[in-house]
Amino acid sequence: MKIARFSRIGFILAAAGSAVGLGNIWKFPYITGENGGGAFVFVYLITVLMIGFTLMIAEMLIGYVGRRDSVSNFEELAPRHKNLWKYGGFMSIAGLIIMTFYSPVIGWTFHFVLLSLGSLPASVEVAKEHFTTLLSLDIGTQIFYHTLVFLFVTTVVARGIKGGIEKLNFFLMPVLIVTMGSMFVYATTLSGFTQSWDFMFGVDWSKLTSASLVTAVGHAFFTLSLGMATILTYSASLPKDSNLVRSSLIVIALDTGIALVAGLTLFTFLYEYGASPSAGPGLVFISLPAVFSEMGVAGHFFAFTFFVALASAGLTSAVSLVEPFIQYLVDRFKFSRLKASVASGLFFYIFGIVAILSTSKEYGEILTFGSKNFFDWADFITASVMLPIGGLIMAIFVGHVMQEERVASVLKRDLGFFYPYWYFSLRYIVPIALFVVVLNLVGVLNL
Ligand code: PHE
């Protein structure tokens, strides 16, 4: 099956569009806030550099050499036990599970874009009330926006890699970079900026628990879109003469840069107006709107800009979350793109409604299992469990299963002198680190 190719810049924008998402602007600041700041940021940055970079190159390689959907690539590139290894490709299902909570959250950002044009909540209390009502009572509004996200994402992916995904990223990535960039420049002029800097980069190890460690490593995977075949699927459409190392570096630099910029900007605004950084998932939907409201007219402008940036970041990631499974349906079952897009879309649409119901007052209890509701489970199971395991599978696959000549033929070209270091890190350091994380997870879960 021939797949339409990305242009080189189109690939970088699409991969960066996938990486930079709600994870950077919504999740990173609030988990940093909840986990005490500096030490957590430090672990996250180390993971991105030591594990993320090595693995991104490996994931790109599987797509670039295999050039098909994730399941076929694993099957094709395994010299033995093809029937077993092909199951590695099923990690793409994690994308659809992520979409069950990702799509409702993009829906909230649509709601806040509209709100910023009207009246913003005047205080943190009012904002809290507003957000709690949206989540616990206003099921209709949430389903309405979730439906819009479903229709939008399905339409874009149905148009294919070039006509849909590449075009969307060409349009939305500049919007995102300009909006976040200008808010950051403004934030640096405020006095809260120094406090924000100290919070993000002042390392206090006593604040790091083993649960925060798992969260930091899990987040490094989530934010780089690793471990669930997104990067693999996109790189199956890379032009033949692309440089995998350069592409990985650009994507990682953009992703990390935007996360740090978003964190610094948000915490500056919060400190400037006396709000707390540890407000949890409601940070950007409760504390921030209240802060914007205090800024007066300019606040409406900032609120609009911020939520447009957040929605753009979310949408470019959303298409990349469903694409791997679509590619699988098209390649293996000869589904038309339209049919594959609708089938994958319906999956996250239906379970997304379950996620929405699980945060509501009326259905919350029956949709809570143990310590978490459906929404939080979908987040935890994917970001903290499935993606690190997916990463472990890919590291073992490229490092120990694929024939070294195939790996070396591409990566000696792109890595040059660094090739042996990268290969060593992939074979030993990354699997051991991931194994420890997975073991740690067992402890966190109290199994
Ligand atoms: N990286 C995206 C974010 O930070 C989420 C994502 C995860 C997208 C995995 C694709 C694959 O929001």
Residues whose N, C-alpha, C, O or C-beta is under 5 A from the ligand:
A	BS01	LIG	S18 A19 V20 G21 L22 G23 N24 F222 T223 L224 S225 L226 T230 S317 S320 L321
